[in-house]
């Protein structure tokens, strides 16, 4: 049997072609207050309402999340790249806490919810699984805060991207695509 293994470089290059919303995951509790930027968050179930987030186990925040058992996923909006950068360690002033870059409130679990986020999902961790370099956390949503409407901050091609206006394809473009890819 031939083993086909994709290189890390090829994998990262391929995934740079995808787009993902950018969120700041925060936690607070007896083991401290912490947060980090992620682009790996998705819904799991609507009964119970739950989400999945992936966090690198080498991140100092991962251990704090595991010990506190709570997270708040703050979905960033366009214009919040500075908050994403602060929580990813790309801060101009290393003496400043990333929490200084936004206003915070507390919902149910005690994890910080960003007041200006598009939406904040306040969760209690129900399951965790270590796979490769990352822990996958399934959080059951105990509270949420939907703030002013807007567009999410999106990460694509290794940078933040604006969401463009969605335009319908012309009939000619649809026919061309159909001929080319079928």
C-alpha positions, 0 to 999 in steps of 0.5 A: 500500500502506498502512503500519500502524505501531504506536506505541511507547506502544501497543506497550508498553501491549499488552505490559504485558498479558503476563507474563514471568519475571524474570532477572538476566543476568550476565557476567564476563571480561577486559572486566569484571563486569556484570549487568542485569535482563531479562524477555526470556528463552526456550528455543531448543533442547534439542539443543544446550541453548540459550536466547535473551535480549534486551538493549538495545544502549544498556545499558552491560552489552550491550557487556560481554556481547558482548566477554566472550562469556559470560552466566549467566541467573539466573531469580529467585524470588518474593521477589527483587524487590530483586535485580531492582531492584538490577540494573535501577538502582532501588537505594536506595544508588547506591554499592553494587554490585548484586552485593552483594544476593545470594550468587554462585558460579562454574559453568563460563564464569566468569559469576556464578551467583546461589546463591539463584536458582530456576535459573542457566543458564551460557552461552557466546554462540553467536550474536548479532543486532541488531534495532531497539534490542536485541541477541538473544543465543543462549547455549549452556548449558554448565552449570546449577544448579537450586536449591531449588524455588519459584515464579519472579518474574513481571513483568506490568502494569509490576510484579512479580506473585505467581503465583496458585494455578492453579484449573480453570475450572468447566463453566459458565465453560468454556461461557460462554467457548466461547459468547462467543469462538466 
